[in-house]
Amino acid sequence: MALFRVFGLPFWSVLIAIVLWIQVHGQGMGSVRMDVALQVRDVPTDMVIVNDLPEQVSITVSGLQTQLNSLEAKNLFVSVDASSLNMPGVIEQALNIEAIDLPVGLQVEKIQPDSVQLQVDHIVTRSLNVIPVFDMPQGWEVGHVVVSPSSVKYSGPEVWLGTLNQVESVAVRLELKQGIFDIETTLVPLSGQGIHLLEKDVVIRIRGELSWTPTVDTNNNQIIVGESALESQNEPYTSKHMNDEYTGKLGVQP
């Protein structure tokens, strides 16, 4: 207290200011550029963004070098406020650097890009017919097909679902054996961002009858039998078998 009275308040004020200035400027000022995550928040429940956005944006941060040295990009992100999106269309949304959460003493000097383009659309729900797809060799035919479920529901952007009325199954390759079949498969994923099946893990059941019909070459009076058809028989399928069974069809005397 004696020293305070001797030198007075103005002296100590100046001294404290000098000490603070030395602490601040003695450590050095600087800047650093880093890539941080871009996050879209508060999208209305009945709207969806259908275009691809950059995963990261570049920011330049300035401040005390000691603080910059401890700054980690994984702890920072730039947010896009989508709460006001209520109509389909293309919107240019500015990125707000003031909303970036930084330690006291640091500030964002630059952000690149400084805006993003959002393509916005309504979310709709549609029922699509399930179309079974078969991968079978020549001569094998599928008939009396029953698919369960016969249709499935999707939700997604109107721009994608508005033009669709069916969805295909993953191609099925049946065992080459004539008769009734009953098999399960899945659906081919639909292209387009934001399209989702309302029911997860849907299994498609396909039932029907598999039959084999030999291909007849009427020009050369020959029956063309595929290799896969021969393999499905219990014994080798020779020319004698073909003549015995199909002479009448070809109009050839044995």
N, C-alpha and C positions, 0 to 999 in steps of 0.2 A: 504493500500500500504506500510505503514511503517513496518508492521509485515512481509510482503512478503520480503521486502529488508533485514530485520534483519535475518530471518531464511533461506532465499534463496530458489531457485527452488527445489533442491533435497529434502529438508525437506518436502515441501508441496506435492511433488509427492509421497513420502513414506506414508504420512498421508492419502492422498486420497485412495491409494491402500489398506491401512489397513481398512479404513471405508467400502470400497466396499467389502472386504473379509468378514468383520463381517456381512454385510447385507446379503450376499449370504449364507455363512455357518451358520450364526446365525439362519436363518429360517429353516435350515435342508434340507437335500436331501432325496429323497425317490423314490419309484416305485409303480405302481399300474397295476393290470391286469384287462382288461375289454373286453367284447364281443361287436364287432362293425359290422355294416352291410357290406355285400359283394355285390358290384355292378359290372355288366358287361356293358361296354360301347363300342360304335363305332363298333357294329356288322355290317358287310356289308349287304346291303339290299337284296342280293340274297342268303344269308346264314342264318342258324339258328342253335342254340345250342339245342340239343335234350335230353341231360341228365340232371338230377336234380343236382343242385349245392347247397352247404351249404348256408343258409341265413346269417350266421354270421361266423366270424373268431375271434380268440382270440389274442389280442396284449398286450404286456407289455411295459408300458411307464415309463420313468424315468425323474427326474428333481426336481425343487424346490417343496417342499411339499405344499406350499401355492397355487402354480399353479395346482398341481395335485388334490388338494381338490376341485377346481372349474371346473375341466375337466368333461364333460358329454359325455357318450358314444353315445347318440342320435345325437350329432353334428359331429361325426366322421364316416368315411367309408373307406373301402379298395376297390380300383377299379381294374378291370381286363381289360386290353386293348385288345380288340378283332379285331382291325382294320386290322391286318395282316392276318386274317383267310380268305383263298380263295380256299381251297380244302377240300373235305369231308375227315373225318378221326378222330382219337383220338389224342389230343394234350395236352401235359403237360405244363401248363402255370404258371410261377413263379409269386409270389405276390411281388410287389415292395414296400418295406417299406418306401423308400424315397419319394414316391408319396402321403403318408398320410399327410394331412394338420394339423399341430400342432402349438400351440402358440410358440413363440420364447423362447428358453430355455428348451424345452421338446424334447425328442427324443424316437423313438421306439427301444427298445432293442431286442424284440423277437416277432415273429408272428407265429401262429399255426392254421392251417397248413401253410406251407410256399409256397405251390403251389396247384393248382386245375387242375383236368382233364376235358377237354372239348371235348365232342363228337359233331362234326360239320357235317352238311349235307346241300346239296343244297335245296332251296325252289322250289317246282314244283306246277303246277296247273293241276287238273284233274276233269273231269265230271264223276259223279257217278250216276248210275240209282237208282231211288227211288222205294223201294219195300214196298208195303202196308202190314201191319201185322194186323190180326184180331184175337180177343179173343172171340170166339163164342161157345155156348154149342153144344153137339152132336146133329146131325140132321139138323143143320142150315148151309146153304151153300151160299157163295158169288160168284156171276158171273158177267160177262160183266163189269169188273172193269176198270175204267179210272182214272189215276193219273195225277194231274197237280200241279206243273211242273213234268214232267216225269224224269228229271235229274237235278242235282244241281252241282255247281262248288265249289271245295275246294282248298285251298292252304295249303302247309305244307311240312314237310321234306319228301324227296323222300323215305327214309327208311320206312315210315309209309304208304304214299299214293301209293307207287309203287305196293303194293300187293292188293289194293282194287279196286273193280269195281262196288260196290253197297252200298247203305245205307238204313237202315230200318226206317219205320215210328214208332212213338210211337204206341203201340198196341191199336186198336180201338175196342170198345165193342158197337155194334149197338143195337138199340131198336129192340126187338124181334117181328118184324112186317113184313110180307111178302110184297115185292114190291120194288120200286126204293128208293134208299137212296143217300143223298148228305151230306157229313160231312167234317169237317176240323180237322187237327191234326198237329203235329210237328215231327221233326226228332229226332231219338235217337242220342245223342252226340257221336262222334267218339272218341275212346281212342287213346292216343298218344299225346305227348307234341308238341305244335306249330301248330296244325291243326285248320284251321279256315274256316268257310263258307264265300265265297266272298260277298254274299248278306245276310245282317243281317235280323233277324226276319222273316225267310221264313215260310210261312204257306202252308201246303200240303192239297190240296183238293182231296177227294176221292169220286168217284161216282160209282154206280153199282146197282145190283139187289140182294135182299136177298130173299131166298126161304127156305122152310122147307120140308124135306123129312123124313118120319118116318122110323125108323130102324126096319127091318123085321127079326124076328128069325124063319127061315124056319124049324129048327129042332123041335120046340115046337108049330109051327103054331100060333105064337103070334106076335103082333105088340108092339114094345117097344117105349113108348112115354115119352120123358123127361119131368120133372116138368116144365121147362121153356117153353116148347112147349104148355103145357096145359094152362099156365098162359096167353099165347098170344091169346087164343081163347075168343070169346065173351061169351061163356057158358061152363060149365064143360064138359070136353071131356071124355065121359063114354065108357064102353066096347061096348055099342050098336052103338055108332058113329063109332068105329073102325070096327066093324063087317059089318055095312052097307056100309062103304066106301071101305074097303079093302078085302072083302071076295073073290072077284075075283082074287086078287093078291095072296092070300094064297091058293087058290084052295080048300076052305072049303065051304060046303053048309050051308046056313043060317038055 
